[in-house]
């Protein structure tokens, strides 16, 4: 483990100790254990640990990191001494590693609810408003304000179940997008692909990488007008989860921090790309590229007033990819991540 990684690891280990100190009144009393991902701790009782695994045991840590964590978990390093009537939450999840101010989630598996503490009042209000505005169109767990902690809300927990195929998930994305479009977009806004993909203001290194992808687009595609529509913006398997919530089983949309108007197929392709890259599952990507979804996509595109051209499958994907990389990766200045994405995408479109 290099020095930078060691410092980051120790920072995250200490971070959860601070969380226990700050929110101990809301947590179960007793010892907690840290997951190898460095993103979550759970009360060290067999039932809570087992319940937590589907939510947090996704990314295995490197062997040296895991060894360090195992040693810590055999001690009382994470111990909540307080016993309070409000102390019903069994686990803590921390979003956005290494941020100084970050959103945290407290999980109660017994009560089937998650208490989310936002970074500020505006973010909290936005999450509550989004639920009120969107839950009739997208499967969203119920959200309620929580007054005992500043800038917090409660959300009903989804009991994670065995996931169906990605074919089903992609159908849900299309169905929900159409339902929302039909009732909220009488007149769709359109942008040319050239406008959407404008990256003149990017750094020279970024322009070079994105230009290589854009070179695969035909003049017809660059001049095409595409409709925009409200999109989730971060629709990975982790944010389109399958399970049971308040006696309803299906796909549930969570974590809408990046939601706004984007090209209407943004969420669809985000799901396809993210599943291929981060879950090492290219089945949905290969099905799309092979034409398996053409009939469904033809109808979907028609609902947005454009004609789906099967010969442009890779071009549609490139339009999404550049838009995503420009807004979500390049904007963070993460050149290494941008290069990894571009290398992966070039293999797809070659």
C-alpha positions as CSV (number, residue, x, y, z in Angstrom):
1,X,0.0,0.0,0.0
2,X,1.5,3.3,-1.0
3,X,1.7,6.3,1.4
4,X,-1.2,8.2,-0.2
5,X,-3.5,5.1,-0.1
6,X,-2.5,4.5,3.5
7,X,-3.4,8.1,4.5
8,X,-6.7,7.8,2.8
9,X,-7.5,4.5,4.5
10,X,-6.6,5.8,7.9
11,X,-8.6,9.0,7.2
12,X,-11.7,6.8,6.5
13,X,-11.1,4.6,9.5
14,X,-11.0,7.6,11.8
15,X,-14.0,9.2,10.0
16,X,-16.5,6.6,11.2
17,X,-15.3,7.0,14.8
18,X,-16.3,10.6,14.5
19,X,-19.7,9.6,13.1
20,X,-20.3,7.3,16.1
21,X,-19.5,10.2,18.5
22,X,-21.7,12.6,16.6
23,X,-24.8,10.4,16.1
24,X,-24.4,7.9,18.9
25,X,-27.8,8.7,20.3
26,X,-29.4,7.4,17.1
27,X,-27.3,4.2,16.9
28,X,-27.6,0.9,18.6
29,X,-25.3,0.5,21.6
30,X,-22.3,-1.8,21.2
31,X,-19.4,-2.6,18.9
32,X,-19.4,-1.8,15.2
33,X,-17.4,-3.4,12.4
34,X,-16.1,-1.7,9.2
35,X,-16.7,-3.1,5.7
36,X,-13.6,-3.5,3.4
37,X,-15.0,-0.9,1.0
38,X,-14.4,1.7,3.8
39,X,-17.9,3.0,3.1
40,X,-19.9,1.4,5.9
41,X,-20.0,0.2,9.5
42,X,-22.5,-2.1,11.1
43,X,-23.4,-3.1,14.6
44,X,-21.4,-6.3,15.3
45,X,-24.3,-8.7,16.0
46,X,-25.0,-11.6,13.7
47,X,-28.4,-10.5,12.5
48,X,-27.4,-6.9,11.7
49,X,-24.3,-8.0,9.9
50,X,-26.2,-10.5,7.7
51,X,-28.9,-7.9,6.9
52,X,-26.2,-5.4,5.9
53,X,-24.3,-7.6,3.5
54,X,-26.5,-7.1,0.4
55,X,-26.2,-3.3,0.8
56,X,-22.5,-2.9,1.7
57,X,-20.5,-6.0,0.8
58,X,-20.1,-5.2,-2.9
59,X,-16.5,-4.0,-3.4
60,X,-13.8,-6.1,-1.8
61,X,-10.9,-4.2,-0.5
62,X,-7.3,-4.9,-1.4
63,X,-5.7,-7.6,0.6
64,X,-3.5,-5.3,2.7
65,X,-6.5,-3.0,3.4
66,X,-8.7,-6.0,4.3
67,X,-6.1,-7.3,6.7
68,X,-5.9,-4.0,8.5
69,X,-9.7,-3.8,8.7
70,X,-9.9,-7.3,10.1
71,X,-7.5,-6.4,12.9
72,X,-9.5,-3.3,13.7
73,X,-12.8,-5.3,13.7
74,X,-11.4,-7.6,16.4
75,X,-11.1,-4.6,18.8
76,X,-13.5,-2.1,20.3
77,X,-12.2,0.7,18.1
78,X,-15.8,1.4,16.9
79,X,-17.9,1.3,20.0
80,X,-21.0,3.2,20.8
81,X,-21.3,3.6,24.6
82,X,-24.6,5.6,24.5
83,X,-28.0,4.0,25.0
84,X,-30.9,6.2,24.0
85,X,-34.5,5.6,23.1
86,X,-33.7,7.0,19.6
87,X,-30.9,4.5,19.1
88,X,-32.5,2.1,16.6
89,X,-30.1,2.5,13.7
90,X,-27.8,-0.5,13.1
91,X,-25.4,0.7,10.3
92,X,-23.9,3.8,8.8
93,X,-23.0,4.4,5.1
94,X,-20.9,7.3,4.1
95,X,-21.1,8.6,0.5
96,X,-18.3,10.2,-1.5
97,X,-15.1,9.0,0.0
98,X,-12.6,11.6,1.2
99,X,-15.0,14.6,1.0
100,X,-14.7,16.8,4.1
101,X,-18.5,17.3,4.2
102,X,-20.5,14.4,3.0
103,X,-23.9,12.8,3.1
104,X,-24.4,9.9,5.5
105,X,-27.1,7.3,5.9
106,X,-28.1,5.5,9.0
107,X,-29.8,2.1,8.4
108,X,-32.4,0.4,10.6
109,X,-33.0,-3.0,9.3
110,X,-35.5,-3.8,12.0
111,X,-37.6,-0.7,11.3
112,X,-36.9,-0.9,7.5
113,X,-36.0,2.7,7.2
114,X,-32.9,4.8,6.3
115,X,-32.1,8.2,7.9
116,X,-30.2,10.4,5.5
117,X,-28.3,13.4,6.8
118,X,-27.7,15.8,3.9
119,X,-24.8,18.2,3.5
120,X,-27.0,21.3,3.7
121,X,-30.6,22.5,4.0
122,X,-31.0,23.1,0.2
123,X,-30.0,19.5,-0.6
124,X,-32.4,18.1,2.0
125,X,-35.3,20.2,0.7
126,X,-34.5,19.2,-2.9
127,X,-34.7,15.5,-2.0
128,X,-38.0,15.8,-0.3
129,X,-39.4,17.9,-3.2
130,X,-38.2,15.4,-5.8
131,X,-40.0,12.6,-4.0
132,X,-43.2,14.7,-3.9
133,X,-42.8,15.5,-7.6
134,X,-41.6,12.3,-9.1
135,X,-42.9,9.3,-7.1
136,X,-46.0,8.9,-9.3
137,X,-43.8,8.3,-12.3
138,X,-40.8,6.4,-10.9
139,X,-40.8,3.7,-8.3
140,X,-39.4,5.7,-5.3
141,X,-39.4,4.7,-1.7
142,X,-41.4,7.0,0.6
143,X,-39.6,10.1,1.9
144,X,-40.5,12.0,5.1
145,X,-38.8,14.9,6.9
146,X,-36.9,14.1,10.1
147,X,-36.8,17.0,12.6
148,X,-34.6,15.5,15.3
149,X,-31.5,16.1,13.1
150,X,-30.8,19.2,11.0
151,X,-31.0,18.7,7.3
152,X,-32.2,15.1,7.5
153,X,-35.0,13.0,6.1
154,X,-36.2,9.4,6.4
155,X,-36.7,7.0,3.5
156,X,-38.4,3.6,3.5
157,X,-35.8,0.8,3.1
158,X,-35.9,-1.5,0.1
159,X,-35.3,-5.1,1.0
160,X,-32.9,-6.2,-1.7
161,X,-33.9,-9.4,-3.6
162,X,-32.4,-11.5,-6.3
163,X,-32.1,-9.2,-9.3
164,X,-33.9,-10.1,-12.6
165,X,-32.1,-9.7,-15.9
166,X,-31.0,-6.3,-17.1
167,X,-33.5,-6.6,-19.9
168,X,-36.2,-6.0,-17.3
169,X,-34.3,-3.0,-15.8
170,X,-33.9,-1.4,-19.2
171,X,-37.7,-1.8,-19.9
172,X,-38.5,-0.1,-16.6
173,X,-36.2,2.8,-17.6
174,X,-38.0,3.3,-20.9
175,X,-41.5,2.9,-19.4
176,X,-40.8,5.4,-16.6
177,X,-39.2,7.9,-18.9
178,X,-42.2,7.7,-21.3
179,X,-44.7,8.1,-18.5
180,X,-43.0,11.2,-17.2
181,X,-42.6,12.7,-20.7
182,X,-46.2,12.1,-21.6
183,X,-47.5,14.1,-18.6
184,X,-44.9,16.8,-18.2
185,X,-43.5,17.6,-21.7
186,X,-46.1,18.9,-24.0
187,X,-43.4,20.5,-26.2
188,X,-40.0,18.8,-26.0
189,X,-36.9,20.9,-26.2
190,X,-34.3,19.9,-28.7
191,X,-30.6,20.4,-29.2
192,X,-28.3,19.5,-32.0
193,X,-25.7,16.9,-31.2
194,X,-23.0,19.5,-31.9
195,X,-24.4,21.7,-29.2
196,X,-24.7,18.9,-26.7
197,X,-21.1,17.7,-27.3
198,X,-19.4,21.1,-27.4
199,X,-16.2,20.7,-25.4
200,X,-14.2,23.7,-26.6
201,X,-13.8,24.9,-23.0
202,X,-12.1,21.7,-21.8
203,X,-8.4,21.2,-21.3
204,X,-6.2,20.3,-24.3
205,X,-5.8,16.7,-22.9
206,X,-9.5,16.3,-22.4
207,X,-10.3,17.7,-25.8
208,X,-7.9,15.3,-27.4
209,X,-9.6,12.2,-25.8
210,X,-13.1,13.4,-26.4
211,X,-12.3,14.4,-30.0
212,X,-11.1,10.8,-30.7
213,X,-14.6,9.5,-29.7
214,X,-16.4,12.3,-31.6
215,X,-14.4,11.4,-34.8
216,X,-16.6,8.3,-35.0
217,X,-19.7,10.4,-35.5
218,X,-21.0,11.1,-39.1
219,X,-21.9,14.6,-40.2
220,X,-25.6,13.6,-40.2
221,X,-25.4,12.6,-36.5
222,X,-23.5,15.8,-35.6
223,X,-26.3,17.8,-37.2
224,X,-29.1,15.8,-35.8
225,X,-31.5,17.3,-33.2
226,X,-32.2,15.2,-30.2
227,X,-34.9,15.9,-27.5
228,X,-34.1,16.4,-23.9
229,X,-36.0,15.1,-20.9
230,X,-35.7,14.9,-17.2
231,X,-33.2,12.2,-16.3
232,X,-31.9,10.6,-13.0
233,X,-28.3,11.2,-14.1
234,X,-26.6,8.5,-12.1
235,X,-28.6,5.4,-12.8
236,X,-26.3,2.5,-11.9
237,X,-27.5,-0.9,-10.5
238,X,-26.9,0.6,-7.0
239,X,-29.4,3.4,-7.7
240,X,-32.0,1.3,-9.6
241,X,-32.3,-1.5,-7.1
242,X,-34.6,-4.5,-7.1
243,X,-36.5,-5.5,-4.0
244,X,-39.5,-5.2,-1.8
245,X,-40.6,-1.9,-0.2
246,X,-43.8,-1.5,1.8
247,X,-45.1,-4.8,0.3
248,X,-44.4,-3.8,-3.3
249,X,-41.8,-5.7,-5.2
250,X,-40.0,-4.2,-8.2
251,X,-37.3,-1.8,-9.3
252,X,-36.8,1.3,-7.1
253,X,-35.1,4.5,-8.1
254,X,-33.0,6.1,-5.4
255,X,-30.3,8.9,-4.9
256,X,-31.4,11.6,-7.3
257,X,-28.6,14.1,-6.6
258,X,-27.6,14.4,-10.3
259,X,-31.2,14.7,-11.7
260,X,-31.9,17.3,-14.4
261,X,-32.8,17.6,-18.1
262,X,-30.5,15.7,-20.4
263,X,-30.6,13.8,-23.7
264,X,-33.7,11.5,-23.4
265,X,-31.6,8.3,-23.6
266,X,-29.0,9.4,-21.1
267,X,-30.2,7.2,-18.2
268,X,-30.6,4.2,-20.5
269,X,-27.0,4.3,-21.7
270,X,-25.6,5.3,-18.3
271,X,-27.1,2.0,-17.0
272,X,-25.6,0.0,-19.8
273,X,-22.1,1.5,-19.5
274,X,-21.9,1.5,-15.7
275,X,-23.0,-2.2,-15.6
276,X,-20.4,-3.1,-18.1
277,X,-17.5,-1.2,-16.4
278,X,-18.2,-1.5,-12.7
279,X,-20.1,-4.7,-12.5
280,X,-18.1,-6.5,-15.1
281,X,-21.3,-7.5,-16.9
282,X,-21.5,-6.7,-20.6
283,X,-24.7,-8.6,-21.3
284,X,-26.9,-5.5,-21.6
285,X,-24.2,-3.8,-23.7
286,X,-23.8,-6.7,-26.0
287,X,-27.5,-7.1,-26.4
288,X,-27.8,-3.5,-27.4
289,X,-25.0,-3.7,-29.9
290,X,-26.3,-6.9,-31.4
291,X,-29.7,-5.3,-32.1
292,X,-31.7,-7.4,-29.6
293,X,-33.4,-4.2,-28.3
294,X,-34.1,-2.6,-31.7
295,X,-37.8,-3.1,-31.8
296,X,-38.2,-1.7,-28.3
297,X,-35.9,1.3,-29.1
298,X,-37.7,2.0,-32.4
299,X,-41.0,2.5,-30.5
300,X,-39.3,4.5,-27.7
301,X,-37.6,6.9,-30.1
302,X,-40.9,7.4,-32.0
303,X,-42.5,8.5,-28.8
304,X,-39.9,11.3,-28.6
305,X,-40.6,12.3,-32.3
306,X,-37.4,10.8,-33.9
307,X,-36.6,7.8,-36.0
308,X,-34.4,5.1,-34.6
309,X,-31.7,4.1,-37.1
310,X,-30.2,0.7,-36.2
311,X,-27.1,1.5,-38.2
312,X,-26.4,4.3,-35.7
313,X,-26.3,2.1,-32.6
314,X,-22.7,3.0,-31.8
315,X,-23.2,6.6,-32.6
316,X,-26.1,7.0,-30.2
317,X,-23.9,5.4,-27.5
318,X,-21.0,7.8,-28.4
319,X,-23.3,10.9,-28.1
320,X,-24.3,9.7,-24.6
321,X,-20.7,8.8,-23.6
322,X,-19.2,12.2,-24.5
323,X,-22.0,14.0,-22.8
324,X,-21.5,11.9,-19.7
325,X,-17.7,12.2,-19.7
326,X,-17.8,16.0,-20.2
327,X,-20.3,16.6,-17.4
328,X,-19.5,14.0,-14.8
329,X,-15.9,13.0,-15.2
330,X,-14.0,15.9,-16.9
331,X,-15.8,18.4,-14.6
332,X,-14.1,16.8,-11.6
333,X,-10.7,17.1,-13.2
334,X,-10.1,13.3,-12.9
335,X,-8.0,12.7,-16.0
336,X,-7.1,9.1,-15.0
337,X,-10.8,8.2,-14.7
338,X,-11.5,10.0,-18.0
339,X,-8.7,8.0,-19.7
340,X,-10.1,4.7,-18.3
341,X,-13.5,5.4,-19.6
342,X,-12.3,6.5,-23.0
343,X,-10.1,3.4,-23.4
344,X,-13.1,1.2,-22.4
345,X,-15.5,3.0,-24.9
346,X,-13.0,2.8,-27.7
347,X,-12.9,-1.0,-27.4
348,X,-16.7,-1.0,-27.7
349,X,-16.9,1.3,-30.8
350,X,-13.9,0.1,-32.8
